[in-house]
């Protein structure tokens, strides 16, 4: 087996960008359908459920940070 140097290998490589793009799109669609489902009604229901979870946990995180911020500003810790 004869090793090619790096410049020789880079000259021989020609990427077929269209086939790479098609493969990426196919993989993305497959991942999307596994996560949200294949039916449009199922997709709508799953995306609404996901959106409501994101809003709920975002709201909880904001409330948590506001409470922590309020407590650290209003409570004087002894020795600090």
Secondary structure, DSSP 8 states (H G I E B T S, - for coil): -----HHHHHHH----HHHHHHHHHHHHHHHHHHHH-SSHHHHHHHHHHHHHHHHHHHHHHHHHHHHHHHHHHH---TT-
